[in-house]
Amino acid sequence: MTPYARRGVHGQTVELLARRILGGEIPEGATLDLVALQSELDVSLTALRESLKVLAAKGMVDARQRRGTFVRTRAEWNLLDADVLRWQFEGGRTNASDRALLHNLAEVRAIIEPAAVRLAAERRTDEDLAALDAAIEAMGERDGDAAHAVESDLAFHRALLSATHNELLERMEMVIESGLAHRDRIVHSSPHSEDPVPAHRAVLDAVRDRDPGAAEAAMRALLDQAGRDLDRVGDSDSDSGADSVSDSDSASVEGSRSQ
């Protein structure tokens, strides 16, 4: 999915507002001053309203007569939306709500992936095995490149979900991927993480052997290792992720207008 920031002024405005809301700069229940935002961001009122429609569709804002446009409570946000998950984890900081969400996603993975890998072991095709083999091979070529490690790990887990040949499970990639990518950026930027290849290869070997029980056990071991890696890194997550959102946000929106 292409980040909104790559979609011109409209996209950058969406991401800027989303991150301000997710970061608490614009708190829950706050009413947005559209005139002030229009002036600050130097965008048209039409573009601003279109950006807010995107956030409204994701449950983050709403508009009512006499109240105007306001931020909805976190309980109403669509936290399973791929963009909302990505915005939550981007910005170069991991606050308390981000850490809680990481733990929540770890619990979701612990429910979904062991069950999914059992299906993958039963249903996998030669094409599925080729995709998993390619991901493992890429994972072994780390060379200290955190971005490469992240992408190869994501490719492996995508291929596993695809190997279930269950359309709904395949779509769970959208839920898992953002949190997994953020965790991977933290872990693979640290020199203290365990080699991920053996744990992933154990999963692949069980899938190749069509052994659902062994595949589930290997996946649970992999997830345990993932948890240990994250715990080992600890507070270093504040140094990972995308560039932080700051007072330069408005300048970035303005800069895109002139390109």
Contacts in CASP RR format, 6 or more apart in sequence:
PFRMAT RR
TARGET T0000
AUTHOR 0000-0000-0000
METHOD contacts of the structure
MODEL  1
MTPYARRGVHGQTVELLARRILGGEIPEGATLDLVALQSELDVSLTALRE
SLKVLAAKGMVDARQRRGTFVRTRAEWNLLDADVLRWQFEGGRTNASDRA
LLHNLAEVRAIIEPAAVRLAAERRTDEDLAALDAAIEAMGERDGDAAHAV
ESDLAFHRALLSATHNELLERMEMVIESGLAHRDRIVHSSPHSEDPVPAH
RAVLDAVRDRDPGAAEAAMRALLDQAGRDLDRVGDSDSDSGADSVSDSDS
ASVEGSRSQ
1 82 0 8 1.000
1 83 0 8 1.000
1 174 0 8 1.000
3 15 0 8 1.000
3 86 0 8 1.000
4 10 0 8 1.000
4 11 0 8 1.000
4 12 0 8 1.000
4 14 0 8 1.000
4 15 0 8 1.000
4 54 0 8 1.000
4 83 0 8 1.000
5 11 0 8 1.000
5 12 0 8 1.000
5 15 0 8 1.000
8 256 0 8 1.000
9 43 0 8 1.000
9 47 0 8 1.000
9 253 0 8 1.000
9 256 0 8 1.000
9 257 0 8 1.000
10 47 0 8 1.000
10 50 0 8 1.000
10 51 0 8 1.000
11 51 0 8 1.000
12 252 0 8 1.000
12 253 0 8 1.000
12 256 0 8 1.000
13 41 0 8 1.000
13 43 0 8 1.000
13 47 0 8 1.000
13 48 0 8 1.000
13 51 0 8 1.000
13 253 0 8 1.000
14 51 0 8 1.000
14 54 0 8 1.000
14 55 0 8 1.000
15 87 0 8 1.000
16 41 0 8 1.000
16 245 0 8 1.000
16 249 0 8 1.000
16 250 0 8 1.000
16 252 0 8 1.000
16 253 0 8 1.000
17 26 0 8 1.000
17 37 0 8 1.000
17 51 0 8 1.000
17 52 0 8 1.000
17 55 0 8 1.000
18 55 0 8 1.000
18 58 0 8 1.000
18 60 0 8 1.000
18 83 0 8 1.000
18 84 0 8 1.000
18 87 0 8 1.000
19 87 0 8 1.000
19 90 0 8 1.000
19 91 0 8 1.000
19 245 0 8 1.000
19 249 0 8 1.000
20 26 0 8 1.000
20 245 0 8 1.000
20 249 0 8 1.000
21 55 0 8 1.000
21 60 0 8 1.000
21 61 0 8 1.000
21 71 0 8 1.000
22 84 0 8 1.000
22 87 0 8 1.000
22 88 0 8 1.000
23 95 0 8 1.000
26 32 0 8 1.000
26 71 0 8 1.000
27 71 0 8 1.000
28 71 0 8 1.000
28 72 0 8 1.000
28 73 0 8 1.000
28 74 0 8 1.000
29 70 0 8 1.000
29 71 0 8 1.000
29 72 0 8 1.000
29 73 0 8 1.000
30 70 0 8 1.000
30 71 0 8 1.000
31 67 0 8 1.000
31 68 0 8 1.000
31 69 0 8 1.000
31 70 0 8 1.000
32 52 0 8 1.000
32 61 0 8 1.000
32 68 0 8 1.000
32 69 0 8 1.000
32 70 0 8 1.000
32 71 0 8 1.000
34 45 0 8 1.000
34 48 0 8 1.000
34 49 0 8 1.000
34 69 0 8 1.000
37 48 0 8 1.000
38 44 0 8 1.000
38 45 0 8 1.000
38 48 0 8 1.000
40 250 0 8 1.000
41 48 0 8 1.000
41 250 0 8 1.000
41 253 0 8 1.000
41 254 0 8 1.000
42 250 0 8 1.000
42 253 0 8 1.000
42 254 0 8 1.000
42 257 0 8 1.000
43 51 0 8 1.000
43 253 0 8 1.000
43 257 0 8 1.000
52 61 0 8 1.000
52 63 0 8 1.000
52 69 0 8 1.000
55 61 0 8 1.000
56 62 0 8 1.000
56 63 0 8 1.000
58 77 0 8 1.000
58 78 0 8 1.000
58 81 0 8 1.000
58 83 0 8 1.000
58 84 0 8 1.000
59 72 0 8 1.000
59 76 0 8 1.000
59 77 0 8 1.000
59 78 0 8 1.000
60 71 0 8 1.000
60 72 0 8 1.000
60 77 0 8 1.000
60 78 0 8 1.000
60 84 0 8 1.000
61 69 0 8 1.000
61 70 0 8 1.000
61 71 0 8 1.000
61 72 0 8 1.000
62 69 0 8 1.000
62 70 0 8 1.000
62 72 0 8 1.000
63 69 0 8 1.000
63 70 0 8 1.000
64 70 0 8 1.000
74 97 0 8 1.000
77 84 0 8 1.000
78 84 0 8 1.000
79 85 0 8 1.000
79 88 0 8 1.000
79 101 0 8 1.000
80 174 0 8 1.000
80 175 0 8 1.000
82 174 0 8 1.000
82 175 0 8 1.000
82 177 0 8 1.000
82 178 0 8 1.000
85 101 0 8 1.000
85 175 0 8 1.000
85 178 0 8 1.000
85 179 0 8 1.000
86 178 0 8 1.000
88 97 0 8 1.000
88 98 0 8 1.000
88 101 0 8 1.000
88 178 0 8 1.000
89 98 0 8 1.000
89 101 0 8 1.000
89 178 0 8 1.000
89 179 0 8 1.000
89 181 0 8 1.000
89 182 0 8 1.000
89 241 0 8 1.000
90 182 0 8 1.000
90 241 0 8 1.000
90 242 0 8 1.000
91 241 0 8 1.000
91 242 0 8 1.000
91 243 0 8 1.000
91 244 0 8 1.000
91 245 0 8 1.000
92 238 0 8 1.000
92 239 0 8 1.000
92 240 0 8 1.000
92 241 0 8 1.000
92 242 0 8 1.000
92 243 0 8 1.000
92 244 0 8 1.000
93 238 0 8 1.000
93 244 0 8 1.000
94 102 0 8 1.000
94 182 0 8 1.000
94 186 0 8 1.000
94 237 0 8 1.000
94 238 0 8 1.000
94 240 0 8 1.000
99 237 0 8 1.000
101 179 0 8 1.000
102 179 0 8 1.000
102 182 0 8 1.000
102 183 0 8 1.000
102 230 0 8 1.000
105 175 0 8 1.000
105 176 0 8 1.000
105 179 0 8 1.000
105 180 0 8 1.000
105 183 0 8 1.000
106 223 0 8 1.000
106 226 0 8 1.000
106 227 0 8 1.000
106 230 0 8 1.000
108 175 0 8 1.000
108 176 0 8 1.000
109 176 0 8 1.000
109 180 0 8 1.000
109 223 0 8 1.000
110 220 0 8 1.000
110 223 0 8 1.000
112 169 0 8 1.000
112 172 0 8 1.000
112 176 0 8 1.000
113 157 0 8 1.000
113 160 0 8 1.000
113 176 0 8 1.000
113 219 0 8 1.000
113 223 0 8 1.000
114 216 0 8 1.000
114 219 0 8 1.000
114 220 0 8 1.000
114 223 0 8 1.000
115 216 0 8 1.000
116 160 0 8 1.000
116 161 0 8 1.000
116 164 0 8 1.000
116 166 0 8 1.000
116 169 0 8 1.000
116 172 0 8 1.000
117 160 0 8 1.000
117 203 0 8 1.000
117 206 0 8 1.000
117 207 0 8 1.000
117 212 0 8 1.000
117 215 0 8 1.000
117 216 0 8 1.000
117 218 0 8 1.000
117 219 0 8 1.000
118 212 0 8 1.000
118 213 0 8 1.000
118 215 0 8 1.000
118 216 0 8 1.000
119 163 0 8 1.000
119 164 0 8 1.000
119 165 0 8 1.000
119 166 0 8 1.000
119 169 0 8 1.000
119 212 0 8 1.000
120 128 0 8 1.000
120 160 0 8 1.000
120 161 0 8 1.000
120 163 0 8 1.000
120 164 0 8 1.000
120 207 0 8 1.000
120 215 0 8 1.000
121 206 0 8 1.000
121 207 0 8 1.000
121 209 0 8 1.000
121 210 0 8 1.000
121 211 0 8 1.000
121 212 0 8 1.000
121 213 0 8 1.000
121 214 0 8 1.000
121 215 0 8 1.000
122 210 0 8 1.000
122 212 0 8 1.000
123 163 0 8 1.000
123 164 0 8 1.000
123 165 0 8 1.000
124 163 0 8 1.000
124 207 0 8 1.000
124 208 0 8 1.000
124 210 0 8 1.000
125 163 0 8 1.000
128 159 0 8 1.000
128 162 0 8 1.000
128 163 0 8 1.000
128 207 0 8 1.000
129 204 0 8 1.000
129 207 0 8 1.000
129 208 0 8 1.000
131 155 0 8 1.000
131 159 0 8 1.000
131 162 0 8 1.000
131 163 0 8 1.000
132 156 0 8 1.000
132 159 0 8 1.000
132 160 0 8 1.000
132 163 0 8 1.000
132 204 0 8 1.000
132 207 0 8 1.000
133 204 0 8 1.000
134 155 0 8 1.000
135 152 0 8 1.000
135 153 0 8 1.000
135 155 0 8 1.000
135 156 0 8 1.000
135 159 0 8 1.000
135 200 0 8 1.000
136 156 0 8 1.000
136 197 0 8 1.000
136 200 0 8 1.000
136 201 0 8 1.000
136 204 0 8 1.000
138 148 0 8 1.000
138 151 0 8 1.000
138 152 0 8 1.000
138 155 0 8 1.000
139 149 0 8 1.000
139 152 0 8 1.000
139 153 0 8 1.000
139 156 0 8 1.000
139 196 0 8 1.000
139 197 0 8 1.000
139 200 0 8 1.000
140 152 0 8 1.000
140 197 0 8 1.000
141 148 0 8 1.000
141 152 0 8 1.000
142 148 0 8 1.000
142 149 0 8 1.000
142 188 0 8 1.000
144 188 0 8 1.000
146 184 0 8 1.000
146 185 0 8 1.000
146 188 0 8 1.000
146 189 0 8 1.000
149 184 0 8 1.000
149 188 0 8 1.000
149 196 0 8 1.000
150 181 0 8 1.000
150 184 0 8 1.000
150 185 0 8 1.000
150 188 0 8 1.000
153 180 0 8 1.000
153 184 0 8 1.000
153 196 0 8 1.000
153 200 0 8 1.000
154 177 0 8 1.000
154 180 0 8 1.000
154 181 0 8 1.000
154 184 0 8 1.000
156 200 0 8 1.000
157 173 0 8 1.000
157 176 0 8 1.000
157 177 0 8 1.000
157 180 0 8 1.000
158 173 0 8 1.000
158 177 0 8 1.000
160 203 0 8 1.000
160 207 0 8 1.000
161 169 0 8 1.000
161 170 0 8 1.000
161 172 0 8 1.000
161 173 0 8 1.000
161 176 0 8 1.000
162 170 0 8 1.000
163 207 0 8 1.000
164 170 0 8 1.000
182 240 0 8 1.000
182 241 0 8 1.000
183 226 0 8 1.000
183 230 0 8 1.000
185 240 0 8 1.000
185 241 0 8 1.000
186 230 0 8 1.000
186 233 0 8 1.000
186 236 0 8 1.000
186 237 0 8 1.000
186 240 0 8 1.000
186 241 0 8 1.000
187 193 0 8 1.000
187 226 0 8 1.000
187 229 0 8 1.000
187 230 0 8 1.000
187 233 0 8 1.000
189 236 0 8 1.000
189 239 0 8 1.000
189 240 0 8 1.000
190 229 0 8 1.000
190 232 0 8 1.000
190 233 0 8 1.000
190 236 0 8 1.000
192 229 0 8 1.000
192 232 0 8 1.000
192 233 0 8 1.000
193 229 0 8 1.000
193 232 0 8 1.000
193 233 0 8 1.000
194 225 0 8 1.000
194 228 0 8 1.000
194 229 0 8 1.000
196 225 0 8 1.000
199 218 0 8 1.000
199 221 0 8 1.000
199 222 0 8 1.000
199 225 0 8 1.000
200 222 0 8 1.000
202 218 0 8 1.000
202 221 0 8 1.000
202 222 0 8 1.000
203 215 0 8 1.000
203 218 0 8 1.000
203 219 0 8 1.000
203 222 0 8 1.000
205 214 0 8 1.000
205 218 0 8 1.000
206 212 0 8 1.000
206 213 0 8 1.000
206 214 0 8 1.000
206 215 0 8 1.000
206 217 0 8 1.000
206 218 0 8 1.000
207 215 0 8 1.000
END
